[in-house]
Amino acid sequence: MNISYKKINSIGNVSFMIMAVYTLISSFVVTLMMSWNVSLYNILIIYTATNFLVLMALLAYILIAVSKLKLDEISVDDKPNYKKRLAKFRKSAIISGIGFFLCNQNIIII
């Protein structure tokens, strides 16, 4: 396995562990809030905002880790469709990020 794949795998493993621990803790806190008769609307707002902040912090960690390890530097040939493929990749990455966030919120959009 290439060394860069090992580094990327390590970043992904750390991110997964952070999200797993966060999910357990947030579920416990939501359960406690429900047992304290906190309004469901307030729980929803707090849970959604907290999930968004944690997701942004995790994305910042990933971006910093990838940048620090210089994994974002690529060498490409001047292919004519490179910019088009890059724009398509950026669009799909943004859509995937939004979809991941919505799925994390247990919101189903059909």
C-alpha positions as a Python dict, from the first residue, in 0.01 Angstrom:
ca = {
    (1, 'M'): (0, 0, 0),
    (2, 'N'): (128, 343, -92),
    (3, 'I'): (234, 571, 195),
    (4, 'S'): (-20, 841, 98),
    (5, 'Y'): (-301, 585, 110),
    (6, 'K'): (-194, 493, 463),
    (7, 'K'): (-202, 858, 567),
    (8, 'I'): (-544, 913, 411),
    (9, 'N'): (-671, 594, 573),
    (10, 'S'): (-541, 715, 910),
    (11, 'I'): (-720, 1050, 874),
    (12, 'G'): (-1041, 866, 783),
    (13, 'N'): (-1009, 629, 1079),
    (14, 'V'): (-959, 917, 1324),
    (15, 'S'): (-1257, 1100, 1173),
    (16, 'F'): (-1474, 790, 1204),
    (17, 'M'): (-1376, 741, 1569),
    (18, 'I'): (-1454, 1105, 1647),
    (19, 'M'): (-1798, 1074, 1485),
    (20, 'A'): (-1869, 742, 1661),
    (21, 'V'): (-1790, 888, 2003),
    (22, 'Y'): (-1983, 1207, 1923),
    (23, 'T'): (-2287, 1005, 1815),
    (24, 'L'): (-2289, 808, 2140),
    (25, 'I'): (-2250, 1120, 2354),
    (26, 'S'): (-2509, 1324, 2162),
    (27, 'S'): (-2763, 1042, 2178),
    (28, 'F'): (-2713, 1020, 2553),
    (29, 'V'): (-2752, 1397, 2593),
    (30, 'V'): (-3069, 1402, 2381),
    (31, 'T'): (-3210, 1118, 2592),
    (32, 'L'): (-3132, 1314, 2909),
    (33, 'M'): (-3291, 1628, 2766),
    (34, 'M'): (-3604, 1433, 2680),
    (35, 'S'): (-3622, 1291, 3032),
    (36, 'W'): (-3597, 1646, 3170),
    (37, 'N'): (-3908, 1741, 2969),
    (38, 'V'): (-3726, 1987, 2744),
    (39, 'S'): (-3935, 2101, 2449),
    (40, 'L'): (-3891, 1878, 2143),
    (41, 'Y'): (-3850, 2187, 1928),
    (42, 'N'): (-3562, 2308, 2146),
    (43, 'I'): (-3401, 1964, 2136),
    (44, 'L'): (-3427, 1961, 1756),
    (45, 'I'): (-3270, 2306, 1723),
    (46, 'I'): (-2987, 2226, 1967),
    (47, 'Y'): (-2919, 1886, 1811),
    (48, 'T'): (-2915, 2021, 1455),
    (49, 'A'): (-2690, 2314, 1545),
    (50, 'T'): (-2452, 2092, 1740),
    (51, 'N'): (-2435, 1839, 1457),
    (52, 'F'): (-2355, 2117, 1213),
    (53, 'L'): (-2079, 2259, 1433),
    (54, 'V'): (-1923, 1917, 1492),
    (55, 'L'): (-1936, 1838, 1121),
    (56, 'M'): (-1768, 2169, 1035),
    (57, 'A'): (-1499, 2107, 1299),
    (58, 'L'): (-1440, 1758, 1159),
    (59, 'L'): (-1416, 1893, 805),
    (60, 'A'): (-1168, 2155, 926),
    (61, 'Y'): (-961, 1878, 1088),
    (62, 'I'): (-961, 1680, 764),
    (63, 'L'): (-864, 1983, 555),
    (64, 'I'): (-583, 2079, 794),
    (65, 'A'): (-452, 1722, 817),
    (66, 'V'): (-455, 1675, 440),
    (67, 'S'): (-289, 2013, 385),
    (68, 'K'): (-27, 1953, 655),
    (69, 'L'): (70, 1619, 500),
    (70, 'K'): (75, 1786, 157),
    (71, 'L'): (-170, 1529, 20),
    (72, 'D'): (-362, 1800, -164),
    (73, 'E'): (-74, 1874, -399),
    (74, 'I'): (-119, 1691, -726),
    (75, 'S'): (71, 1691, -1048),
    (76, 'V'): (-136, 1670, -1361),
    (77, 'D'): (-69, 1684, -1726),
    (78, 'D'): (-232, 1960, -1923),
    (79, 'K'): (-521, 1754, -2041),
    (80, 'P'): (-794, 1946, -2221),
    (81, 'N'): (-1078, 1818, -2002),
    (82, 'Y'): (-903, 1854, -1666),
    (83, 'K'): (-1082, 2176, -1566),
    (84, 'K'): (-1418, 2031, -1670),
    (85, 'R'): (-1356, 1714, -1469),
    (86, 'L'): (-1240, 1921, -1169),
    (87, 'A'): (-1557, 2134, -1181),
    (88, 'K'): (-1769, 1818, -1202),
    (89, 'F'): (-1583, 1669, -904),
    (90, 'R'): (-1632, 1987, -696),
    (91, 'K'): (-2004, 1986, -774),
    (92, 'S'): (-2042, 1621, -675),
    (93, 'A'): (-1837, 1680, -357),
    (94, 'I'): (-2064, 1966, -251),
    (95, 'I'): (-2379, 1764, -323),
    (96, 'S'): (-2235, 1466, -134),
    (97, 'G'): (-2149, 1686, 164),
    (98, 'I'): (-2500, 1829, 177),
    (99, 'G'): (-2649, 1480, 141),
    (100, 'F'): (-2428, 1348, 421),
    (101, 'F'): (-2536, 1634, 648),
    (102, 'L'): (-2906, 1577, 575),
    (103, 'C'): (-2874, 1200, 628),
    (104, 'N'): (-2694, 1268, 955),
    (105, 'Q'): (-2999, 1471, 1061),
    (106, 'N'): (-3233, 1178, 989),
    (107, 'I'): (-3410, 1383, 722),
    (108, 'I'): (-3530, 1188, 422),
    (109, 'I'): (-3566, 1381, 98),
    (110, 'I'): (-3716, 1202, -198),
}
